[in-house]
């Protein structure tokens, strides 16, 4: 009876550690190519962040 308890604890710990490693790998992967300056400015214009500037019109 005690052996089954400890096996269950070991499996639970292994699952939790595996899940945390998987989440860490997903969060730390590269995001792809960064946007060029032109693409960043276009994204700001489209979002309305540059309404007070002449370039945002």
N, C-alpha and C positions, 0 to 999 in steps of 0.2 A: 504494500500500500504506500509506503513512504517512497519507494523507488519511482513509482508512477507520478507522484507529486513532483519530485525533483526533475524528472524527464519533462514534465509539462512546463516547469519553470524554465528549463534550459531551452526548450523550443520557443517559448514566448520571448525570452531574451534574444534569441537568434533572429526571430522575426522582427522585433523592434529595431535591432541593430541593422539588419538588412534594409529595412524601410528607410531608416535615417540616412544610410549611405546612398541609397537610390535617390532620395530627395536632394541630398547634397550634390550629387553628380548632375542632376537635372538643373539645379539652380546655378551651378558654376560653369555650365557649358557656354561657349561663346555665342553671342547674339547675332552673328552674321556680320555683313559689311556695314561699317558706319556710313551715315548719310553724308553726301558731299555738301559743301557750303550752299550751293544753289538749291539742293533739295531741302536743306534745313530752312532756308529763307522762304521757299514756297510753302512748306508745311506751316510756318509761322503765319504767313499771309492767309492761308486757308483757314487757320484756326481763329483768325481775328485778333491775334495778339499785337498786330502792328497797325491798328486802326488810327492811332494818334500820329503815325508817321506818314510822310509823303509816299514812302515805298510800299505802304500797305494798301494803297488805293487801287 
